[in-house]
């Protein structure tokens, strides 16, 4: 503890053991002492905090109000935070703002008024609440949609039945044409309600044991005939795949929906990649990253290099009737149907997109039990990193604009024995290297804000810091959505989500290249 605040060894131990940040400040707001959790939470050392005003921990808007709060309390004794607590925002050293719950107490110490602030990071709680809220909203919409579809089916049954009875009475040609048109419209309505029921997970699927490669090829035979002039379709199938229990018709309908969505996202021509491979989610990092329960899956990846989606569109992409294609006649049911079908099949769907660069969907279907090659590959993956400390004495600079992914990457790489440094974008990373930061490996995302994307950063580092090894990563299923970022230079890409064993092998391969050169 700092000498300005006298405390016994027990209090000192409590402060060091606390997982929440604890900040001691004088009545003018100058920080007197902090516990280790404060340093970790705000990404600053104790030397960067003690002696500075607490406003260093706040966003500008809150910092501007702080002195007024303290003055008001001293003059009136009114408690707005002290002994009550409130939700506020904190400011990390890297400039990122995050949610906090703040509780403040005060006491007289040697005739001086001291303030004690306890700060709890709400980032994880808020993310959990947001995911829960979205799940509940989707469930509520699904129940409502299912009820509406059921009622419409009853109405359509009556309409179609009566129209067919009229047909049987041999109407004249004019009447027959009108009846036929009405029947066609009613059949379209019936198709619409069936798609709504799939979203609501109330339709009757007819799953069979199937190979996704064969189902993809059947669907692509149709798609290539109808879309060949609008986009180039390529496929990547793993040489060995496990089977899944799936409704073939619904699966092919889902694939066609995703392909048609990709077509609509391209103004003129573009590229579509269909990839299928086995995935074992036995890694806590992967499960945390994509929200998929541990187990064996067969993953269908559908990637395009179209317009991409903004954050709001991604949040609402699977809601029925939400569409960004009103002018093109979009109904907002295509992705809702895919979402419902995957969930009803016991699977999971992920979405990754960047405006202007493209979109990648991942459909995870539970794999049927198998023995042999697939399990042996999984065992090899586990053995590859068991007890491994391949990075001892080496430093990795992690460049990632998503704070959650960056935090996860730091933990993964530190688990392998590396020391780490971090940057929120390519511009910051390049500045850190120019300022003298010494690292052995640069591990960078491809798509980032600022002037330097991952390819640009890699090109500068390769030219100006040739001793630094390069490893790039992307949330897209294929380079088909990011190849327009490259300037004639190709790099190996570690695609998200990846297992810890995949990361370890790629980093180890970089180090082996260095030792052999």
N, C-alpha and C positions, 0 to 999 in steps of 0.2 A: 504493500500500500504506500501511497505518497505520504511524505512526512507531514504535510499540512493537515492531514486528517488522522488523528490518533484512533486506532482501533485494535482490539485484541486479536489474537491468533484465530479464535473461533469465527469472528466476523470476517476476517480475511479469507478463511477457508470457504465460508458461505459464498462470498463474492466470486471467488474463483470457480466454485462448483456450479454456480447458477448458469442455466442454459439461456436465460433471457439476458438482454443487455441491461446493465445497471450503471447509471451515470450520476456522479456527485458534482454539484456545481454551487458556487457561491451566489449571493443575492443579485449580483450583477450579471449572472449567466455564464461566468467563466468556469470551464470544466476543471475540477480539482482532481478527480480520479475516475477511472473506468475499470470495469472488469474485463477479462479476456473475451467474453461473449460479445461485448460491445465492439471490440476490434474486429472480430470475425464478421459481425453483422454489417458493419459499415465499411469494411475493407480498408481500415486504417490502423496504423500502429498506435500505441499509447502516446508516443512522442508527438504524433500528428494530431492528438486530441487534447491532452492536458495543457492547460494554459490558453486554450482557444475558447471562443464563445460557443455555446451549445447550438447556435444558429448554423454552424458548419454541418450539423446533422439533419438540417431541414431544407426542403425545397424553398425557392426564393419567396413564393407567396406566403408561406407560413412563417419564414424567418422574418419577414417584414412586419408581422403582427406580434412577434414574440415579446419584444420590449414593452409594448402596450399592455399585453396580458400581465406581465410581472408588475408593472407600475400600478395597474388597476388593482391587483391583489394586495399590494403593499398599502395602498391608500384606503381601500374599502374593506379588505378582509374577505371579499367575496370569493368563493371557491368554484372555479369553472372546470378545473382539472384535478386539483389537489383533493385526494381522498375520494375522487369520483371515477376518474379514468375516462378516456375517450379514444376513438379511432382517428388516427392522423396519418401522415405520410412521412417517410424518412428518405434521406438522400445519401446514396453510397458514393464512394470516391470516384467510381467510373461514371457518375452522373445519372445512374438509373434511380428511379423513384419507386418505392415499394410501400405497401400498407403496414401500419403498426398499430398496436394498442398501447397507449401511453398512460401510466399511472404515476402520480407525483406526490411525494410527501415532503414535509419540511421539519426542521428542528433547529434549536439554538445550540451552537457549538462554540464555546469560548467567546460568548457575547456576539457571535456572528450568526446570521441566519443562513442555513444551508438547505439546499434542495436535493432530494434523491428521486431520480426518474427511473422507472422500470419499463422497459420497452420489449414488447413481444411481437415477433415477426408474424404477420397474418398472411403471408404470401401463399403458403401451402393450404391454410384453411380456406382462403377465398377461392383458390383454384378448385378445391374439393366441393365447395358450395356451388360454384358456377357449374361444375360438371354434373352435380346432383340436380341442380335446377334445370339444366338442359335435358337431362334424362327424364325428369318428371314432366317437363313440358312436352317432350316428344311422346311420352307414354299417354299423357292426357289428350294430346292431339290425335294419337292413334286410336284411343278408345272412342273419342267423338267421331272420328272418321269412319271407324268400323260400324258404329251405330247408324250413321247417315247412309253408308253403303248398303247396310242391311235393309233399311226402309226403302231406299231407291230400288233395290232388287225386287222387293214386293210390288212396287208400283210398275216396274218394267215388266214383270211377269204378267200382270193384268193387261198392260198395253200390248205386249207382243202377242199374247193369247188372243185378244180381240181382233188384232190386225190379221192374224192367221185365219180366224174364223171368217172374216170378211173376204179374204183371198179365196176361201173354199166355196164362196157363193157365186163364183164366176162373174166378177164385175166386168164392165166394159173396159176397153183399153186405157182410157183416160183415168178411170178410177183405179185400175190395176197399177198404173205407174205411180200414182200418189201413195197407194198402200205400200208398194215396194220401197219407195223413198222413206216412208215412215218406219218401216221395218229395219231398214239399214241404219237409220238414226237411232232406233231403239237398241239395236245390236251394238252400236258404238257406245251407247250409254251403259250397256251391260259390261262391255270391256273396261270402261272407265271405272265402274264400281268394283270389278274384279281386281284392278290394280290398286284401288284404295284398300281393299281387304288385305292385299299382300303387305302394304305398308303397316296396316293395323295388326298384322301377324295373325289374322283370323281365316286366312284361306287354307285350303287343304292341299298341301304339297304332296307330291308323289315321288319321294326320293328313291334312287336306285344307286347301286355301287357303280362309280364311273371314273374314268380318266379325264381330267380337265383338258388335257391336250386334244383329245378327240372331240370333246364338246366345243372347244375353241375353234378347231379347224372347220367343223360343221357350220358354225356361226360366221366364220370369216369367209367361207365360200360365198355366202350371200352378201356380206359387207363389201368384199372386194369388187363384186360386180356392180354394186350400187354406188360405192364411194371412191372407186379407183381414180376417177378423174379429179377428185377434190383433195385427196391426201394419200400419202405413201404409207402403207401398212406393213410393219415388220413384226416378226415374232422371235422370241427367245424362250425356248423350252429346255428345262433341265433334262439331261439324258435319262435320269431315273426319277420317277415320281410315284408317290403313294396315291392310292385311290381315296375317294371321298364318297359319302352318301349325300346325294344331291338330286334335286328335281331338274332334269336336263332342260326341259322347256323353259322353266323360270330362269335357270342359269344363262341360257343363250339369250333370253329376253333382256336380262340384266347387262350382259356384255354388249348387246346391240344398243341399249340405252346409253351406256358409257361412250361407245364409239360415236353415236349421233351427237351426244353432248360435245365431244371433242371436235367434231366437224363444225358445229355451230360456233365454237370458240375461235375458229380460224377464219379470218376475213377472206382469204383466197385459198392458198394451198398450205399444207402443213404435213407433219409426220405423226404417226400414231404407233406406239409400241405396245404389243401384247406379250407379257412375260409370265411364265408359270414356274414355280420352284417350291421345293419343300423347305419348311422353316420350323425349327424347334425353338420354342420360347421357354428355355429353362434358365434364362439369365435374368436376374432381377432388374438389370439396367434396361433391357429391351421391354420387359413387362411394364416398367415404369414409364418408358418413353412413348409407347403406343397404346397402353391401356388394354393389352390382350392378356388373358389368363395364361399361365404356363401350360404348355402342352405341345403336341405335334400338329402342324397345320400344313395345308397346301395353299400357297398364296398366288392369287391372280393379280398382276400389276398392269394397270392400264394408264399409259402416260402419253400426253400430247404436248406440243410446243405452241399452244394457242394463246389466247389473251390472258389466261390465268384469272384468279379470283382475289378480291380484296378481303380483308379480315371479316367484315360484316357478312359478305356472301358466303364465306367458308363456315361461319357459325350457323347460318340458316340453310345451308345447301340441301339438307335432307328433309326439311320441312315441306309437307305437301302444299302445293299451290304457290310456293315461293319460286320465283323465276326472275332471271335477269334478261330474259329473251322475249319480253312482251311483244316487241315489234316483229319478231320472227314467229310468233304464234306459239310460244312455249307455254305449257300448261302447269309446269312446276311439279309434275307427278313422276317424271322419269327417275330422278335420284331418290325420291321418297320410296318408290317401288323397290329399287336396288337395296336401300337401307333395310326395308322390311323383310325382303327375301333373305338377305345375309343373316339378319338376326334370327329369323325363324328357322334357318338352317343350322343354328348353333354357332355361327361365325361372328366375325367382327370386321368393320370397314374403317379404313383410315383415309384421310384426305390431306394432301400437301400441295400448296399452290403459291405462286408468286405472280402478282400482276405483271403482265407483259412477257412472262417467261414460260408459262404453261402450268399444267395440273397433272398430278399423279394420284390415282386411287389404288389402294391396296385392299383386296378382299381376301380375308383369312377364313378358310374352311377347315374344320377338324379333320385330321387325317385318320384313316382306318388303321387299326393295329397292323404292324408288319414286323418282320424280323430280317436280319441280315445287313445289307449294305448301309441302309439309312441309319440304323442304330450304331453301327461301327463308326460312321462319320461323326455322329453326335458324341460318342465317347472320345474320339480323337480331339474334338473341339474342347471338351472339358479338360482333357489331360494337357492340352497345349499351354494352359495358363495356370495350372494348379501350383500354387506356391511360387509363381514366377515373379521375379523382381528384375526384369530385364532392363529397367531404366535407371538403375542405381548410379548416381553421380551425373546423370544427364538431365537436361532441362527441355521442356516442350512449351512452345508458345501456342496457346489455344485461341483461335479467332472465330468467334461465333456471336451473331447479333441477338439471338434469342437467349435471354438470361437463364431460363430454366435449362435449356440444352447445354449452355455454357457451364453451368454449375454441375450438371451431370457429367459432362466431359472431363471437367477437372477431377471429379471423384474417380472416374474410371482410370484416367491416366496416372493419377497418384497411386492408385491401387497396384499399378505395375512398377512402382518404385521410382517414377520420374518426379523431379521437381517441376513446378508449373508456373507459367505466367499467363495472363489473359488479356484479351483485347476485344472490344465490342464490335469492331469493324476493321476492314482492311486498312483504312487511313490511319487509325490509331496504332495498329500493329506495325505498319511501316515506320511511323514516327518513333515508336519505341525502339525499333532496331537501329534507326538512324541516330538515336540518342545514346546508343552504346549497349543496349540490352544484349547479353550473350545467351544464345540458345543453341541447342543441337538440332531440334526438329521444329518445323512449323506445321501445325495441324489446323487447317482452315476450312470453313464452310465455303461453298461456291457463291451462293446468292446472298449479298449483304448490301446495306445502304451505303451511301458515300461514293466517292470517285473510284475506289478500287474494289472490284469484285474478287472472288477467290483466284481466278485465272490471272488477273492483272497483278495481284499481290505476289503470286507464285513466280510470275515472269520477272518482276523487279527483284525479288529475293534471289532467284537463280542467277541473275546477272550481277547483282551488287554484293551478295553474301553467298558465294558458291559453296561454302563449307556447311551451310544449313541444309538438312534434308527436308524434303517436302512430302506432305501427305494431305490430300484434299478429300472432302466429304460432301455429300449432297443428300438432301431429303427426297430427291426425285428418284424414281425407279430406274431411270436410264439417262444417259447423256443426251438423249433425243430432245430433252427440254432445256438443256444448258449448253449445248454445243455452240450456239450462236454467241456465247460469251467468250469463247476461246479465240485467240488470234493466231491460228495456224499451229499452235503448240498443244499437244495432247498429254494429259496426265492421267495416272491411275486414280480412279475414284472409289472411295469407300462409301457405299450407299447406306443411308439410314433407312430403317433401323438396323443396326449391326450388333452382333454378339461381342462380348468381351474377348472371346477367343479370336474373333476376326480382327479386332483392333490390335490385339497382342501380336498376331502373326504378321500384320502389315508393318507395325513398328519394328518388330524383330527383323523383318526382311530389309528394312532401310538400314538398320545397324549392321547387318551382315554385308550389305553392299559396300558400306564404308570400310569394314575390316578387310574386305577382299581387294579393295582398290589400292 
